[in-house]
Amino acid sequence: MSGQTKFWSFILVFLLMMSCSSCAWLKSNGEWSYKKRDLKNKILKNSNDYNANYTLGITYALRGKKFLIPSTNWKKKFLKRAIPYLEQAIRIKPDSAEAHLALGEIFGNDKINDGFGAIRHTVIAKKLFERKKNIEGLAIAKANLQFFSKKFFSFDILGFTEIQIPEPS
């Protein structure tokens, strides 16, 4: 192969790789917009739909975690958009350990950095997981509490262990 043929082969392979990766990005972005639109329509029809609020909140949170570049504010925007949906899910179903745990993780994220919110919701999730005897969720909540107490402050000192959990709905 001549030098020029190798060069054009390299360019062709590079362009094919770029077009395939952008197609995957567009496909992912398209799926996200359809899912977001469908969930928002469900919420517009019934604002008390726990599953739609919880799923949309989690979807925004997961979308925010995809941004790995620390200098971008996209991660913060997606995480902030997740908060009202998870808060609404908690208003609908106050004993949802999963929603409290997810909200605690969002508040504890470096982009949001709300130590009180992170620890409060994680303590509630821990107590709810204990009540439900959900060992896996309990382990995650305990690990998060340990991390948050090192990151922010000792939650025992501030009385977070006295938080009352909601009764089952």
N, C-alpha and C positions, 0 to 999 in steps of 0.2 A: 504494500500500500504506500502510495506517495504521501508526502507530508500534508498536501492540501486535502486529500481524501480523508486522512485521519482527522484533520481539523473539522471538516464538514460533518463527518460521522459523529464526532464529539458534540458539535453544535446541535445536530438532529436529536441525539440521545438526551441532551440537556433540555431542549425545548419540549420533548415528549414527557420527560419527568416533571417539568414545571407545569405543563398543561394537566397532567394527571393529578398532581397534588392540588392544583387550584380547583379542579372538578370535585375532589373530595371535600375541600373546604366549602365550596358552594353548596354541595349536597348537604353537608352538615348544617350549614347556615340556613338552608331552605327547610330542612326538617325542624330546626329550632323555631323558625318563624311560624310554621304550620302548627306545631305543638303549642306555642305560646298563644296564637290566635284562637285555637280551639278551647284552651283552658280559660282564656279571658272571656270567651263567649259563654261558657258554662257558668262562670262567676257572674256575668251580667244577667243571665237568666235566673240564677239563684245564688245570691251573695252568701248564703249559709251552707254552701256546698263544701264540706270539710275536705273531701278528696281533691277537688279542683284547686282550692286555696293551698293546701299542703303541697300538692304536686308542683304547682307553679312556683311556690317559694323554693322548693328543693331544686327545681330546674334552673331557676335564676342563680341559686348558690353554686350549683355544679358548673354552670356556664362561667361564673366568675372565677372559679378555681382553675379553669383552663388557661387563663392569662398568667403566664409565668414571668413576664417581664416586670420587674419591680417598679419601674419608672412610670408605667401606664396607670391611668385612673380608671380604666375599663373594669378592672377587677372590683374596685370600690363601688362603681356604679351598679354592677350586677348584684353585688352583695347587699347594697342598700335597697335595691328593688325587691329583694327576697324578703326583707324584714316585714313589711306590712301584710304580705300574704301569709307568712307563718304566724304573725300575731293574730290575724283573723282566724286562722285554723285553730289557734289556742282559745280564742273567744268562743268558737263554735263547740270545741271539744276540749275543755280545760284539763282533762286527765290524759291528754296525748303525750306520753313520754317522748315519743319520737320527735314531735314538733318542738317540744322544749329543748331537747338535746340539739337539734339542728339550729335553733335560734341561739342557743348558748355558743355553739361553734362559730356562728357568724359574728356574734358580738365579740368573741375572743380573737377573731382574726386580726392580724396586724393592720389591715386597712380600716377596720371599724374601731377596734381597740377600746371597747367598753367593758372594763373589768367587772363592774357591778352587774351588768346585764348578763355577761357570760357566766359568772359564778351563780347568780340567782337562778337562771333557767337550767343550768346543769345540776344544781342541787335538787330542784324540783324533779328533773328527769330521773336523777338517781333514786329519789324516794318513790317515784311512780314505778320505776323498773323493779325496785325491791318489792313493792306491793304486788306487782304482776308476776313476780318470780322469774323475770326475764334476765337470765345470767349474762348473756352476751351484751345486752344493752347496759346492764349494771356495770360490767367491766369497762365498757367504753366511757360511761359517765364518770366512774372513779378515776380513770386515767386522765380524762379531760380536767377534772377537778384538781388533780395533783399538778398538772401542767399549769392551769390557770392560777393556782395559789402561788406557784413559783414566779409566774410572769407578772402578776398584779399585786397580790397581798394575801395574807392568811385569812381565809374566809371564816375560820373558827372564831377569831378575835372579834370580827365584826358582827357576829350573831347570825350568819347565814344558815347555820345548822338548825335554827329555830323556825325556818320558813315552813308555813303550813301548806300542804299539798291539797289540790282540789279533790273533792269526792268524785267517785265514778259517775259518769253520766248515764 
